[in-house]
Every structure is written in structure tokens, then in C-alpha cells.
Amino acid sequence: MNHASRIPRPALILGWLGVLPFAALTLLAAYGSDLPGGAPFGLLVLYGAIILSFMGGAQWGLAMVTAAEDAGALARRLAISVMPALAGFGLWFAPPKLAALGLAASFVLLLAYDTATARAGTAPSWYPALRLQLTLAVVTCLLLAAALGRN
């Protein structure tokens, strides 16, 4: 792996720290009881929507730094970058198990888009490798919660 495609250590560490609430809330949703902030399954969906929005925001930032694109391409990239936040917000109103499945699908779709942006040279070359491992962990948590969780 060349240096340009090596995942920066802070991104790797912080990315995996962001997975910890997914794992903890999945375990609590399957086996635990309510938390002071609410039912673990609902908190998992809320956290998933927040992180999905954050990931869309990352694409907004990438679009802004590559603003030399034509206006139509920039508008398209900015529009795509807000879709994760809208999806996460909409899924908040779905039944929790359906919301977890919708979030899992949304993370996979966003991974595909993130990978395409890196291939196009508008995201760092290391970004897909980071996104793949984090997305696999997050999707696994969401699918386990949907299968085992009590809401």
C-alpha cells in the first residue's frame, strides 16, 4: 500500500470509535433494558441517523473543495450530499426494525457513492478502504439489531 492510499491513523481510530455506540446499542437492544435516554433500539436508530447525516456532510465538504467542477456537477454533488440526512430523518419515523434496515441500506448506498467519488479523484484514495470496514461493522450492527432487538 503506498503512502497516498494508507488510511491516516487518526481517521482510522476516530472512525472505529464512532462504531462503538453502534455495537453497544445493538447489544443493549438485543439483551439489555432501557437507558435513561430511552430504549436502546430507538437510540440506535437515532445515532445511525446522526452518523448517516455526518457522512453526507463529508461529501458536502469534498464537493466544496473540488468546486472547480462545472456548476451542474457541483449542484448534483451537493444535492447527493444532503440525501443521507433526509433519509435518516425520514427513517426516524419508521418502525424501529424497518428504520434499522433502511439505515443499513442507506449506509451501503452511501459507501457506493463514496467509492465512486474516490475513483473519480474527488475523495482521498484511502477513503473507500476506511468506509468499507466501518460500513461493514455498522451494517452488521444494524442488521443484528433488526433481527434480535426488542423495541
C-alpha positions in Angstrom: 0.0 0.0 0.0 1.5 3.3 -1.0 1.5 6.3 1.4 -1.2 8.1 -0.5 -3.7 5.2 -0.1 -2.8 4.4 3.5 -5.6 5.3 5.9 -4.4 8.1 8.2 -4.2 6.8 11.8 -6.5 9.5 13.3 -9.2 8.7 10.7 -9.0 5.0 11.5 -9.1 5.4 15.2 -11.8 8.0 15.2 -13.8 6.1 12.7 -13.7 3.0 14.9 -14.6 5.0 18.0 -17.7 6.1 16.1 -18.7 2.4 15.7 -18.6 1.7 19.4 -22.0 3.2 20.1 -23.5 1.1 17.3 -22.0 -2.0 18.9 -23.1 -1.1 22.5 -26.6 -0.1 21.5 -27.0 -3.2 19.4 -26.1 -5.4 22.4 -28.4 -3.4 24.7 -31.2 -3.6 22.1 -30.9 -7.3 22.0 -30.2 -8.1 25.6 -30.5 -5.0 27.8 -33.0 -2.8 29.3 -33.9 0.8 28.8 -31.4 3.6 29.2 -32.0 7.0 30.8 -32.3 8.5 27.3 -34.8 5.9 26.0 -35.0 2.4 24.5 -31.6 1.2 23.1 -33.2 0.4 19.8 -34.6 3.9 19.4 -31.2 5.3 20.4 -29.5 3.1 17.8 -31.8 4.4 15.1 -31.2 8.0 16.3 -27.4 7.5 16.4 -27.5 5.8 13.0 -29.4 8.8 11.5 -26.9 11.2 13.0 -23.9 9.4 11.6 -25.6 9.0 8.2 -26.1 12.8 8.2 -22.4 13.2 9.2 -21.3 11.0 6.3 -23.4 13.1 3.9 -21.7 16.2 5.3 -18.3 14.7 4.5 -19.4 14.6 0.9 -20.6 18.2 1.1 -17.1 19.1 2.3 -15.5 17.2 -0.5 -17.7 18.9 -3.1 -16.8 22.3 -1.7 -13.0 21.7 -2.0 -13.5 20.5 -5.6 -15.7 23.4 -6.6 -13.7 23.9 -9.8 -16.3 21.5 -11.4 -18.9 22.8 -13.7 -21.9 24.3 -11.9 -24.2 21.4 -12.8 -21.8 18.7 -11.4 -21.3 20.7 -8.2 -25.1 21.2 -7.7 -25.5 17.4 -8.2 -22.8 16.5 -5.7 -24.2 18.9 -3.2 -27.7 17.6 -3.7 -26.5 14.0 -3.2 -24.7 15.0 -0.1 -27.9 16.1 1.7 -29.8 12.9 0.8 -28.3 10.9 3.7 -29.6 13.5 6.2 -33.0 13.4 4.6 -33.1 9.6 4.6 -32.0 9.5 8.3 -34.7 12.0 9.3 -37.4 10.1 7.3 -36.3 6.8 8.8 -36.7 8.2 12.3 -40.5 8.0 11.8 -40.5 4.4 10.6 -40.9 1.4 13.0 -37.5 0.7 14.6 -36.8 -2.5 12.8 -37.7 -1.1 9.4 -35.6 2.0 10.3 -32.6 -0.1 11.1 -32.9 -1.9 7.8 -33.4 1.4 5.9 -30.3 2.8 7.7 -28.3 -0.3 6.7 -29.3 0.1 3.1 -28.5 3.8 3.2 -25.0 3.2 4.5 -24.4 0.7 1.7 -25.6 3.1 -0.9 -23.5 5.9 0.5 -20.5 3.6 0.5 -21.0 3.0 -3.2 -21.2 6.8 -3.8 -18.1 7.4 -1.6 -16.2 4.8 -3.5 -17.2 6.4 -6.8 -16.0 9.8 -5.7 -12.6 8.3 -4.7 -12.3 6.6 -8.1 -13.2 9.9 -9.8 -10.4 11.6 -7.8 -12.6 13.8 -5.7 -12.1 12.0 -2.5 -8.9 10.6 -1.0 -7.7 7.3 -2.3 -7.8 5.8 1.2 -11.4 6.8 1.8 -13.1 3.7 0.3 -10.9 1.3 2.4 -11.9 3.1 5.6 -15.5 3.4 4.6 -15.7 -0.3 3.7 -14.6 -1.6 7.1 -16.7 0.9 9.0 -19.7 0.3 6.9 -19.5 -3.4 7.3 -19.3 -3.0 11.1 -22.2 -0.5 11.1 -24.4 -2.6 8.8 -23.7 -5.7 10.8 -24.8 -4.0 14.0 -28.0 -2.6 12.4 -28.9 -6.0 10.9 -28.3 -7.8 14.2 -30.4 -5.2 16.0 -33.2 -5.7 13.5 -33.0 -9.4 13.9 -32.6 -9.6 17.7 -33.6 -6.3 19.1 -36.6 -5.6 21.3 -38.2 -2.3 20.6 
